[in-house]
Amino acid sequence: MALAGKGSEMAIQAEKLPVTYYPIPKSGSSSIKYALMSLRGKQAPLADPDNEVHSHLFTSWVDPFAPVYDGLRHKFTIVRDPLERLLSAYSSRVLDTNVLMRSSTKAEMLEAFGLPTDPDLDTFILNVEKYSASSWEIRFHVASPRHFVGSSLFLFERVFRFEEMNKVEAFLSSVSGREIGIPRLQAARRKVSPSDLSPAALAKAMRFCRYDYAFLVDYYDPARWGGIPDGDPGETSSLHVNGDPTAFRDGRLLYPRTLRNFRNFLAKRPLAMRVGH
């Protein structure tokens, strides 16, 4: 199944289907991509679908401070409880795939921070901004959903909760005219839960996710985990963790409050990727 376009800057459209999918990491994207690829029935079996699917259908970075007015119709996405998504990133990226051991990680930066490459859950959460600065894979998986869908969900025709994959199956089955099953891909082998966090780590995690809970106010309530504690307004969040460049100053890792200086936002790039050509 050939694809139009290249790189990680596109939404995903299935050929002859009136849908455009905006994937968010750790929110069922592997499973949905695989289901979309299988709609045509021409895709060769993938030896490692959990990971190979992303080399066929990419996940897009977009400007998190602007709505995505791209002219594409019938847009849908899947959102997830921000704390559970953050913990899933730790389970899948650190425990299951050891991304901090890879050459892509800035080992010298972790060493300067005095951080291990095999952190326990509390160590990871309490230093999530430093792990994000040291590893693009961590940064990619913990960045705010706004980095992938823009600043407004009102432009999306359908927004599904991660827990409602049966509704996504029904939706895709309805628009395709055939029964669509969604496989469970990228399920963490070693799961962690909010109850595994120390009080300090839970507070840090909720502060890190504070803007995501505001963004997803119609879908998830932070009160489920005790609410969002008060803290420093300048504290790094998932919304700003992908800042460029970062700066280590006075013992703190600082990020700019806007991503408008991003090199990849300066280029005009297509936002449409078609599946099935």
N, C-alpha and C positions, 0 to 999 in steps of 0.2 A: 504494500500500500504506500504509494508515494505521497509526499506532502508538499504543499506549496509554501514557500518561504523558508526562513532559516532562523536559528538563534532562539533566545528565550524571551521574545518580545511580542508574542502573539496570543490572542484568544483562540479557542479551538472550535471549529465548525465542522460538523459531520455532513458529508455530501448528501444532498437531497433531504436533509432533515432541517426543520425550521427551529434550530437551537444553536446557541453559541455558549460554550462553557468557559467559565473563568475559574481555573483551579487554584486552590489555596493549599499550600503544603500542610501535611498532617491533618487533612480534613477530608479524607477519602479520595484524594485526587488520583492515586494509582488505580484504584478500582474503577472509577468513572472513565478514565482514559482507556483502560483495557476494554471496558464495555463498548465505548465508542468505536474503538478499532475493530471490534468483532462484528459490528453491525453489517459491514460489507461481506464478511465471510471469506475474504481473500487474504487476510493477514496470516502469514506463516506463524506456527506456534513459537512462542518465545521461551528460550531456555530458562531465563530468569525474569519472569514478568514483573516481579516486584520492582526491579530496577530498570530493566530494558525498556519498559513502556515509556519512561521519561526521555529516552533518547529518540523516540519517535514523535512524541507529543510533548512540547516543552511547556513549562510554567512561566508566566509572564511577570516581570516587574513593571509596575506602572507608578505614576506619581501619586503618592498617598495623600497629597494635599489638594487634589483636584478630582472632580467627577470624571468618569471615563465616558466622554461623548465620542464614540467611535463610529456611529452610524450602523452598528451591527444590531440585528433584531433578535428578539426572543432570548435574551441573555439570562443565564441561570448560574448559580453558584451554590456551594455548600459551606456552611459555617459551623464552627465547633466551640464548645465552652472554652474560653481562653486559657484557664488554668489547666484543664485536661489536655488541651493541645500542647501547652508548654511541657507538661510532664511526658507526653507522648514523644516529643522531640528528644527529650533526654533518653527515654527507653530505646527508641529506634536508632538514634544517631550515636549515642555514647555506649550504651550497654550492648546493643545488638550488632552494630557495625563498626564500632571503635574508630569513628572518623577522626578523633583527636590524635590517633596514631599515624595518620596518613601524611604523606609528604606535603599535601596542600595546606596543612595546618602550620602556622607560624610558631614553630617550637621555641624559637628564641624569645618570642613575646610571652609565651606561657612561662618560660623560665624566668623572665624578668618580673613577671607578676608573682612568681613563687607558687604556681598552680600545677597540679598533677595532670597528666594526660588521661588518667582513669579516675575521674572524680566520683565520689559518692554523691547521692542526690542533693544533700544539703550544700556541699561544696560547689556543685554546679549552679544551683539556683542562687546562692549568695554571691556568685561571681559571674552571673550569666552574661553581663555586658562585656566582661573581659574574655570569656570564652567565645563570644560572638566576634569580637575584634580579632581574635586569633584564628578563627576558622570560618571560611565563607559558608561551609555546609551547616554549621550551627546557626550562623546569622540568617541564612536562607530559611531555616525551619522554624525559627522563633520570631521572625519579623512579623509585625502586625498584618492581619488580613487586608488592611488598607493598602499595603504594598502590592497587592495582587488584584484588588477590585476597585481601587480608587476610594474617594472620600464619601461616596453616596451609594447606598443600596437601593435607593428609590428608582434608579435607572434599570434595575434588574426585574425581569418579569416574574421570575421565581427565585426564592431564596429558601433552601432546605436546611434543616438542622441535621447535623451529622448522625444523630440517633434515629433519623427517619429515612434510612436508605430504602425502605420499602416504598416510600412515596416517590423517591427518585426513579426506582424501577418502574413504577406505574406510569410516571410521567414520560420516561423514554419509550416505554412500550406503547403508550398512547400516540406519541408523535411519529413513531416509526411504523406502527401498524403490525408489530410482531412482538412476541414475548421476549423481554430483555431481562436477563439475570445479571446481577452485579456481584462479581467474586469478591472475597475479602482478601485484599492484598495489603502488604506492608503492615500487617498486624504485629505488634511488638511481641517478641518471644518472652521477654521479661518485663512485666508490667509494674508500674508504680502508681500510687494513688495519693491524693492529698493527705491522707492519714499518715503517710510515710514521712511527711515533712515536719521538721521542728517548728515551733511557733515563730521563730525568727525567719526561717526560710519561707514559711507560708506567707508571712507578712511581706517579705521581699517579692515573692512571686505575684501576689495580688497587686502590689504597687507597680510591678513591671507590666502587668496586664491592664492597668487602670483605664487606659484609653480604649482598649479593645472592648471592655465591658460597656463603656459608654456608647461605642459604635454599634454594639450588638444588643442594645438595651431591650429591643423587642423580642429577643431570642433567649438570652441568658441573664440570670440574676446573680450578682456576686455575693448576695446574702446567703446563698447556698453554702459558701465556704467561710462565712463569718464577716463578709463585707470587705471593703477596701480601707485599710487603716490610713490615718493621716501620715504625711511624710514631706520630704523636701520637694517642692515643685520642680526643681531642676534635676531631679533624679531621672536617670535614663529609663526609658520605657521601650516596649516592643515597637512603638511607632518610630522611635528615633535611633534604634540600634543599628540601622543600616546607613548611618551617616557617613559622609566622606568629605574630607579626611577626618580621622579621629585624632585626638590629642590627649596625651597623658600629662596632666598638670596638677601640681600640688597634691599628688597622691590620688587623683581622681581621673577616670577616663571620661573625657568630654566628647560630645557629639554636637554638630550644628543643629539648630532647630528647624532647618529646612533642607530639603534634598534637591533644591532647584539648581545647585551647582554640580549635579551629577553629570558626568560626561555622557552617559547613555541616555539622558533625557534631553540633551542638546541636539541629538540627531533626529531627524524625521524618519520614523520607521513604520512599516505596516503593522497593523494589529490583527490581521486576519490570517488564520491558518486553516486550511481545509483538509479534512480527513477523507480519504477514499479516492483521491485522484490517481 
